[in-house]
Amino acid sequence: MGRAPGEKVTDRVELVRPLGEGSMGEIWVGRHLTLQTDVAVKFMSASSLEHEGAAARFRVEAAAAARIKSPHVVRVFDHGETPDGTAFIVMELLEGRSLQERLDAEGPLSPELVHDVLRQVALALDEAHDKEIVHRDVKPQN
């Protein structure tokens, strides 16, 4: 189903504008109306939901991710399904560029910066694995 600015995902979250698309679905900037802050809202694509158990796995992983408290992992605020059955997750909205955007703009990273980035990614994955979450989509675009 097509999304539109102003659409309410929950009674507290309203869509503002599309942010991008990924292999799992589309991501929107939303506004959390009670917290008065912008959030990211990720919707699972219909093709992602075709895999057996995908929606259930998405819910379990969203709930587990919400329990992670780490500066290396985006915070999860909520998750659920829209009236049309599309699974969604409401997350902290991060400002800035992806690693891929930085690489495209500035070229290869220095060895020191590569070390720092990999250390932070490893710390984030360690936090996720402690909650029995497997990321499945680690790449510079994310």
TARA-V360121 format. One record per backbone hydrogen bond with DSSP energy under -0.5 kcal/mol. CO is the residue of the C=O (numbers start at 0). NH is the residue of the N-H. Records with the same first field share a line. If there is no record, write none. Layout:
CO: NH + NH
This chain:
3: 6
6: 8 + 14
11: 32
12: 8 + 9
13: 30
14: 5
16: 28
19: 26
23: 44
24: 21
25: 42
26: 18 + 19
27: 29 + 40
28: 15 + 16
29: 38
30: 13 + 32
31: 35 + 36
36: 31
37: 92
38: 29
39: 41 + 90
40: 27 + 42
41: 88
42: 25
44: 48
45: 49
46: 49
47: 50
50: 53
52: 56
53: 57
54: 58
55: 59
56: 60
57: 61
58: 62
59: 63
60: 64
61: 65
62: 66
63: 66
64: 67
67: 69
69: 72
74: 91
77: 89
79: 87
81: 84
85: 81
86: 43
87: 79
88: 41 + 90
89: 76 + 77
90: 39
91: 93
97: 101
98: 102
99: 103
100: 104
101: 105
102: 106
109: 113
110: 114
111: 115
112: 116
113: 117
114: 118
115: 119
116: 120
117: 121
118: 122
119: 123
120: 124
121: 125
122: 126
123: 127
124: 128
125: 129
126: 130
127: 130 + 132
128: 131
132: 134
136: 138
138: 141
139: 98 + 99
